[in-house]
Amino acid sequence: MKMMLAENAVKEFVGANSFAHNPLCVRMNSHLPNSAMRTQRGVALVMVLLIVAMATTIAAFMAQQQGFWQREMENGRDRAQARRIAEAGIDWARAVLADDASISQSDNAKEMWAMQLPAIPVEGGEVQGYIIDQQGLFNLNNLVNNGVVSLPDLARFQRLLTALNLPQELGAALADWEDADSNTMSNGAEDEYYMNLPQPYRCANQPLSDIGELAEVKGFDATIIKRLQPFVSVLPESNTAVNVNFAPPEVLMAILPGLTLQDARQIATQIKTTPFKNTADFFQQLPKGVTQDSTMNLSVSSQYFMVTGYATQGDGASAAHALLHRTGTWATQVRKSLQ
């Protein structure tokens, strides 16, 4: 293709500028000295070479762009197919959770749904996924109930912060961020604080929608959020129960006043081999001196699950994340993100 463009360019130039085919040029050239004619021919030759070089460059550029375009089309197709496969993993999770609900009234890490799906080959790629319980974690939206701060839950969150070596003041700041009023708690923050920042914005005064929103709350930064993330969840309702079968030792210590971290670790270790079937059995295993607060909402079952599906297809890859809410048998999708 490059040679054809170059040849055409030469032919067009020669055809348009040939002295042999231009009568006027023939008559003029008959009166020119030999040196002038040679100069004229040299200039013409240089022009031909320049046109050939330009045509070759353009041909190479067009061929390169065509290759880029073709690869981009193929990558886009692969990404789209990988995305569809990853999203299919969410439906797989719904079916698995529905099957679990039909045969069990409790949830623990030894059940089939809690086991990570290994990479499964599919035509042109592979798919894998897993389901993570969200109610063994402390729900940050439990801090506020119907727009009003829940003081018992605030105290639990502050104990969790202490267990993680984080400032207790973060609890008040987050409670103010979520509650409906504009009254600033001790060590908290409302509009007066946020509107005086270099880039001002208003306090949300509503529940969190995602854990990433913590970055906007007074005192929270990337390091603190990373430290906190394995122990908390953001669910679309408040007053959700903590599933003790999935609770990390730090969360157990936070929700049970008087429970030491050492005792909480022993309980968590026991749960791995012998999960609790009901909360009565759990309370019987607690050491003496642990306060059983009447406001505590504990459970051995879960309704919220985070599903993650990964898929590759050719040179494309995609990940789908979805929060599912299981009521009854079939789980509904609360929110979803695709990467």
VEXZA-753050 format. One record per residue (C-alpha): residue in one letter; x, y, z. Coordinates in steps of 0.5 Angstrom, whole numbers, padded with zeros to 4 digits, always signed. Layout:
N
aXYZ ...
! end
This chain:
339
m+0000+0000+0000 k+0006+0005+0002 m+0009+0003-0005 m+0003+0005-0009 l+0002+0011-0005 a+0009+0013-0007 e+0008+0011-0014 n+0002+0015-0015 a+0005+0021-0012 v+0011+0021-0017 k+0006+0020-0023 e+0002+0025-0021 f+0007+0030-0020 v+0011+0028-0026 g+0004+0028-0030 a+0003+0035-0028 n+0010+0038-0028 s+0013+0034-0034 f+0017+0039-0039 a+0017+0034-0044 h+0009+0034-0045 n+0009+0042-0044 p+0010+0046-0051 l+0011+0052-0047 c+0016+0049-0043 v+0019+0046-0049 r+0020+0053-0053 m+0023+0056-0047 n+0028+0051-0045 s+0030+0051-0052 h+0033+0058-0050 l+0036+0056-0043 p+0043+0055-0042 n+0045+0047-0040 s+0046+0049-0033 a+0040+0052-0032 m+0036+0046-0035 r+0040+0042-0030 t+0038+0046-0024 q+0031+0046-0026 r+0031+0038-0027 g+0035+0038-0020 v+0029+0042-0017 a+0024+0037-0020 l+0027+0031-0017 v+0028+0034-0010 m+0020+0035-0011 v+0019+0028-0013 l+0023+0025-0007 l+0019+0030-0002 i+0013+0028-0005 v+0015+0020-0004 a+0017+0021+0003 m+0011+0025+0005 a+0006+0020+0001 t+0010+0014+0005 t+0010+0017+0012 i+0002+0018+0011 a+0001+0011+0009 a+0005+0009+0015 f+0001+0013+0019 m-0005+0011+0017 a-0003+0004+0017 q-0001+0005+0024 q-0008+0008+0026 q-0012+0003+0023 g-0008-0002+0027 f-0009+0002+0034 w-0017+0002+0032 q-0017-0005+0031 r-0014-0007+0037 e-0018-0002+0041 m-0024-0005+0038 e-0022-0012+0040 n-0020-0009+0047 g-0027-0006+0048 r-0031-0012+0046 d-0026-0016+0051 r-0028-0011+0056 a-0035-0011+0055 q-0036-0019+0055 a-0032-0019+0061 r-0036-0014+0064 r-0042-0019+0063 i-0039-0025+0065 a-0037-0021+0072 e-0044-0019+0073 a-0047-0026+0072 g-0043-0027+0078 i-0048-0023+0082 d-0054-0027+0080 w-0050-0033+0081 a-0049-0030+0089 r-0057-0029+0089 a-0058-0037+0087 v-0053-0039+0092 l-0056-0035+0098 a-0063-0037+0096 d-0061-0044+0097 d-0057-0043+0103 a-0064-0039+0106 s-0068-0045+0104 i-0064-0050+0108 s-0061-0046+0114 q-0063-0041+0119 s-0056-0039+0121 d-0050-0036+0117 n-0043-0038+0119 a-0036-0038+0115 k-0037-0046+0114 e-0043-0045+0110 m-0042-0046+0102 w-0044-0039+0100 a-0038-0037+0105 m-0033-0040+0101 q-0029-0037+0095 l-0031-0039+0088 p-0024-0041+0085 a-0022-0039+0078 i-0027-0042+0073 p-0024-0043+0066 v-0029-0040+0061 e-0029-0039+0053 g-0023-0034+0052 g-0022-0033+0059 e-0024-0034+0067 v-0029-0032+0072 q-0028-0032+0080 g-0032-0029+0085 y-0034-0029+0093 i-0039-0027+0098 i-0037-0023+0104 d-0042-0022+0110 q-0043-0015+0112 q-0047-0016+0119 g-0041-0019+0123 l-0038-0012+0122 f-0040-0005+0125 n-0045-0002+0121 l-0043+0006+0121 n-0050+0008+0120 n-0053+0005+0127 l-0050+0011+0130 v-0056+0015+0128 n-0063+0012+0128 n-0069+0016+0125 g-0064+0022+0125 v-0062+0022+0132 v-0056+0020+0135 s-0056+0013+0138 l-0052+0014+0145 p-0051+0006+0146 d-0048+0005+0139 l-0044+0011+0139 a-0041+0008+0145 r-0039+0002+0142 f-0036+0005+0136 q-0032+0009+0141 r-0030+0003+0144 l-0028+0000+0137 l-0024+0006+0135 t-0020+0005+0142 a-0019-0002+0140 l-0016+0000+0133 n-0012+0005+0137 l-0016+0011+0133 p-0018+0017+0136 q-0025+0017+0140 e-0027+0024+0137 l-0028+0021+0131 g-0034+0018+0133 a-0037+0025+0135 a-0035+0028+0128 l-0039+0022+0125 a-0045+0022+0129 d-0046+0030+0127 w-0045+0028+0120 e-0050+0023+0120 d-0055+0026+0125 a-0061+0031+0122 d-0060+0037+0127 s-0055+0042+0127 n-0052+0042+0134 t-0045+0040+0135 m-0043+0035+0140 s-0037+0035+0144 n-0031+0034+0139 g-0036+0034+0133 a-0037+0038+0127 e-0043+0041+0124 d-0044+0046+0118 e-0040+0052+0122 y-0034+0047+0121 y-0034+0045+0114 m-0036+0052+0111 n-0030+0055+0114 l-0025+0050+0110 p-0021+0052+0104 q-0026+0049+0100 p-0033+0049+0104 y-0038+0044+0104 r-0044+0043+0108 c-0045+0037+0113 a-0049+0031+0110 n-0054+0031+0116 q-0056+0024+0113 p-0053+0017+0113 l-0047+0015+0110 s-0048+0012+0103 d-0041+0009+0102 i-0035+0008+0106 g-0031+0013+0102 e-0036+0019+0104 l-0032+0018+0111 a-0026+0022+0107 e-0031+0028+0108 v-0032+0028+0115 k-0028+0032+0120 g-0021+0028+0122 f-0022+0022+0117 d-0016+0021+0112 a-0014+0015+0108 t-0010+0012+0113 i-0015+0012+0118 i-0021+0009+0113 k-0016+0004+0111 r-0015+0002+0118 l-0022+0002+0120 q-0025-0001+0113 p-0024-0009+0115 f-0028-0008+0122 v-0034-0003+0119 s-0040-0003+0114 v-0044+0002+0111 l-0051-0001+0110 p-0058+0003+0108 e-0061+0002+0115 s-0060+0003+0122 n-0061-0001+0128 t-0058-0007+0124 a-0056-0014+0128 v-0049-0016+0129 n-0048-0023+0127 v-0043-0026+0132 n-0041-0032+0128 f-0037-0027+0123 a-0035-0021+0128 p-0028-0020+0129 p-0025-0020+0136 e-0025-0012+0136 v-0032-0012+0134 l-0034-0017+0139 m-0030-0013+0144 a-0033-0006+0142 i-0041-0009+0143 l-0040-0013+0149 p-0038-0008+0155 g-0033-0012+0160 l-0030-0017+0154 t-0023-0016+0154 l-0019-0017+0147 q-0016-0023+0149 d-0023-0026+0151 a-0026-0024+0144 r-0020-0027+0140 q-0022-0034+0144 i-0029-0033+0142 a-0027-0032+0135 t-0023-0038+0135 q-0028-0042+0137 i-0033-0040+0132 k-0029-0042+0127 t-0029-0049+0129 t-0036-0049+0132 p-0041-0043+0130 f-0047-0041+0134 k-0054-0044+0132 n-0057-0038+0136 t-0055-0032+0141 a-0057-0036+0147 d-0051-0041+0146 f-0047-0035+0145 f-0049-0031+0151 q-0047-0038+0155 q-0040-0038+0153 l-0039-0030+0155 p-0034-0030+0161 k-0037-0027+0168 g-0037-0019+0168 v-0039-0018+0161 t-0045-0013+0161 q-0051-0016+0157 d-0054-0009+0155 s-0061-0009+0153 t-0060-0005+0147 m-0055-0010+0144 n-0058-0013+0137 l-0054-0019+0136 s-0056-0025+0131 v-0053-0031+0128 s-0056-0030+0121 s-0055-0024+0116 q-0059-0021+0111 y-0053-0016+0108 f-0048-0019+0103 m-0042-0016+0099 v-0041-0020+0092 t-0035-0019+0088 g-0034-0022+0081 y-0028-0022+0077 a-0028-0024+0070 t-0022-0024+0064 q-0024-0025+0057 g-0018-0024+0052 d-0015-0018+0054 g-0020-0015+0057 a-0022-0015+0065 s-0028-0013+0069 a-0030-0013+0077 a-0037-0012+0079 h-0038-0011+0086 a-0046-0011+0089 l-0049-0010+0096 l-0054-0015+0096 h-0060-0015+0101 r-0063-0022+0103 t-0070-0022+0106 g-0074-0028+0105 t-0070-0032+0100 w-0068-0028+0094 a-0063-0023+0095 t-0065-0016+0092 q-0059-0011+0090 v-0058-0005+0094 r-0052-0002+0090 k-0047-0004+0085 s-0040-0002+0082 l-0037-0004+0076 q-0029-0003+0074 
! end
